[in-house]
């Protein structure tokens, strides 16, 4: 199956195909208005890629970055379904050659295809996400390897589609954002081949799934201090919600979930089979801590002058401006099984258990001994609480509620596996709880 994309277009739900004028939960009935010169653009929300802690290793550049704000465009670029055709395959190439006509082609057999044409929609803006660096992609996303960073090298074969998904945003309040699988290519087409999972709906329309799927999870209780992980679902090409397939690329689709929608909520997770994105609404970001608050917490923690309980040296979290390089002399380290914080030392090694296994001199528990790093991507935090907990085994530090939420959230991995992971670096979490409460020793004086 070939999936391509174009930022000038959007995609419908099956219900939209049945009623071209239907806007789902949108309360608007009049056309969208173009932005006025000098007017502050309206922000629909922000996408944050898990695993980069605020910035790509090579730096955020252009459309390739760890975080992207989606704002109202100067002119609407959405489309909506218009006409559906049943045609013979020899006519497919001719029907798809018109670059000015957006369409989705469903190949049912060598002699039969269904093409759904789209027309301009002045009420919506469209944003496309994928691995391709072509101009029609608004947000270029690459595979994130467990432990942080992008999977690099010629041998690293990506599982993310070049045109993985698209988000369609209403241009007027409440600025509802909806997600759809797949995207329109440079010729303004989406092509689902014979082997693609696709089907006729009970009302005679078409729908389908991408090869590796686009999965979405909406948190229960919103993205706040009371949040709990939701249930992972798969989003179709037409924006319908289905239970997960037996494996990521299985031919048989899951069951339609009629009481759920493709509307993104604050804290919704979008998995593209290789990278996971977090959607934050403007209202949700107002509740999140700011970079200034995170820096104030770092300085407050250092002002308490925590000490190594054995070496008695004063510990301090390094400035985020220094980046995550080699730990400095004052860097706090932690035994992730018990949470006792020390300065770096060379004793307690258990060679039979591996180079990272150390015995805590205070409680004798044996486990990984790692440096502590503050989580710097504020959008991943549920609350502005103090940095009291660390993920195991990577050592990224955040508030208790943030740590416990992510430790309970299974993220898709491979074709059918799920693992809880550190949102700041992507490392798979270990231990009974996936995180540990930090135990600092204050100054003796």
VENFEN-V955445 format. One record per backbone hydrogen bond with DSSP energy under -0.5 kcal/mol. CO is the residue of the C=O (numbers start at 1). NH is the residue of the N-H. Records with the same first field share a line. If there is no record, write none. Layout:
CO: NH + NH
//
This chain:
2: 191
4: 183
6: 9
13: 17
14: 18
15: 19
19: 22
23: 26
36: 39
42: 72
45: 70
46: 280
47: 68
48: 278
49: 52
51: 149
52: 55
56: 59
59: 61
61: 64
63: 65 + 140
64: 61
66: 49
68: 47
69: 71
70: 44 + 45
74: 35
78: 121
80: 119
83: 117
85: 87 + 115
87: 113
88: 91
89: 92 + 93
91: 95
92: 96
93: 97
94: 97
97: 99
98: 101
100: 102
102: 118
103: 190
104: 106 + 116
105: 107 + 192
106: 108 + 114
109: 112
112: 108 + 109
113: 87
114: 106
115: 85 + 117
116: 104
117: 82 + 83
119: 80
120: 122
121: 78 + 124
123: 171
124: 77 + 78
125: 169
127: 167
128: 138 + 139
129: 164 + 165
130: 141
134: 137
136: 138
139: 130 + 141
143: 145 + 151
145: 148
149: 145
150: 152
153: 156
155: 157
156: 158
161: 131 + 164
162: 132
164: 182
165: 129
166: 180
167: 127 + 169
168: 178
169: 125
172: 175
176: 170
177: 264
178: 168
180: 166
183: 4
185: 188
188: 103
189: 185
190: 105 + 192
191: 2 + 193
192: 107
193: 196
196: 198
197: 209
199: 207
201: 204
205: 201
207: 199
208: 237
213: 215
214: 235
215: 271
216: 233
217: 219 + 269
219: 222
220: 228
222: 224
224: 227
228: 220
231: 218
233: 216
234: 242
235: 214
236: 181 + 239
240: 236
241: 257
242: 234
243: 254
247: 250
251: 253
255: 243
256: 258
257: 260
262: 179
265: 268
268: 279
269: 217
270: 272 + 277
271: 215
274: 144
275: 272
276: 50
277: 270
278: 48 + 280
279: 267
280: 46
281: 285
282: 286
283: 287
284: 287 + 288
290: 294
291: 295
292: 296
293: 297
294: 298
295: 299
296: 300
297: 301
298: 302
299: 303
300: 304
301: 306
302: 305
304: 443
306: 315
307: 441
308: 312
313: 308
319: 322
320: 323
323: 325
328: 331
330: 316
332: 372
333: 342
334: 336 + 370
335: 338 + 339
339: 439
340: 335
341: 309
342: 333
348: 359
349: 351
350: 353 + 354
351: 354
354: 357
356: 369
357: 350
358: 360 + 367
360: 364
365: 360
367: 358
368: 336
370: 334
373: 397
376: 378
377: 380
378: 381
386: 388
388: 438
389: 398
390: 436
391: 395
392: 430
395: 373
396: 391
397: 375
398: 388 + 389
399: 403
400: 404
401: 405
402: 406
403: 407
404: 408
405: 408
406: 409
408: 410
409: 421
411: 419
413: 416 + 417
415: 248
417: 413
419: 411
420: 429
422: 426
423: 51
427: 422
430: 434
434: 392
436: 390
438: 440
439: 341
440: 442
441: 307
//
